[in-house]
Amino acid sequence: MTAAQDWRPALRPAVMLRHDPVRDTDLLVLPERVVVLNAQAAAVLRLCDGVRGVAAIVAELADRHPGAPVGAEVPRFLDRIRAEGWLR
């Protein structure tokens, strides 16, 4: 099962996406937990603004990365992050 194309993902209110300039890495800051993100995960989560739907996020990433399997991978990634409770 993959994310519905019309779902408009956004970070939950208690979850913040931050850049750590000292380590030059992106972090997902959660209550009592910090998740270090790779560049691809951070790029996807930056687009999760509650306005764009999954299809729009996939389209934007496909434009940025021609030939990359974003159509299959991004919805699965979003489903995993939502299952963790980090997206609404």
C-alpha positions as CSV (number, residue, x, y, z in Angstrom):
1,M,0.0,0.0,0.0
2,T,1.3,3.4,-0.9
3,A,0.3,7.0,0.1
4,A,-2.8,8.3,-1.5
5,Q,-1.9,10.7,-4.3
6,D,-4.3,13.4,-2.9
7,W,-3.0,13.2,0.7
8,R,-1.3,16.5,1.6
9,P,1.4,15.4,4.1
10,A,2.7,17.8,6.8
11,L,4.9,17.3,9.8
12,R,3.0,16.9,13.0
13,P,3.0,20.0,15.3
14,A,5.5,18.4,17.7
15,V,7.9,17.4,14.9
16,M,10.5,19.9,13.5
17,L,12.8,19.7,10.5
18,R,16.1,21.5,11.4
19,H,19.5,21.8,9.9
20,D,22.5,21.3,12.2
21,P,25.2,23.6,10.8
22,V,27.9,22.2,13.0
23,R,27.4,18.7,11.6
24,D,26.1,20.0,8.3
25,T,23.2,17.6,8.4
26,D,19.4,17.7,8.6
27,L,17.6,16.5,11.6
28,L,14.0,15.6,12.5
29,V,13.5,16.8,16.0
30,L,10.8,14.9,17.9
31,P,9.8,14.8,21.5
32,E,12.6,13.0,23.3
33,R,14.2,11.9,20.0
34,V,16.3,13.2,17.2
35,V,16.5,11.5,13.8
36,V,19.5,12.2,11.5
37,L,18.2,12.4,7.9
38,N,20.1,11.8,4.7
39,A,19.8,14.4,2.0
40,Q,17.1,12.6,0.1
41,A,14.8,12.2,3.1
42,A,15.3,15.9,4.1
43,A,14.4,17.0,0.5
44,V,11.2,15.0,0.6
45,L,10.2,16.2,4.1
46,R,10.9,19.9,3.1
47,L,8.1,19.5,0.5
48,C,5.6,18.2,3.1
49,D,4.0,21.5,3.8
50,G,0.3,20.4,4.0
51,V,-0.4,22.2,0.7
52,R,1.2,19.9,-1.8
53,G,-0.3,16.4,-2.4
54,V,1.8,13.3,-2.8
55,A,1.5,13.5,-6.6
56,A,2.8,17.1,-6.6
57,I,5.7,16.1,-4.3
58,V,6.6,13.2,-6.6
59,A,6.4,15.4,-9.7
60,E,8.6,18.1,-8.2
61,L,11.2,15.5,-7.2
62,A,11.0,13.8,-10.6
63,D,11.8,17.1,-12.2
64,R,14.8,17.6,-10.0
65,H,16.1,14.0,-10.4
66,P,15.2,12.7,-13.9
67,G,15.4,8.9,-14.0
68,A,15.2,8.4,-10.3
69,P,12.5,6.0,-9.1
70,V,10.7,8.7,-7.0
71,G,7.3,7.6,-8.2
72,A,7.7,4.3,-6.3
73,E,10.0,5.3,-3.5
74,V,8.6,8.6,-2.3
75,P,5.1,7.3,-1.5
76,R,6.5,4.3,0.4
77,F,8.8,6.6,2.3
78,L,5.9,8.9,3.2
79,D,3.9,5.9,4.4
80,R,6.7,4.8,6.6
81,I,7.1,8.2,8.1
82,R,3.3,8.5,8.7
83,A,3.3,5.1,10.4
84,E,5.9,6.4,12.8
85,G,3.5,9.2,13.6
86,W,5.7,12.0,12.3
87,L,3.3,13.1,9.5
88,R,-0.3,14.0,9.5
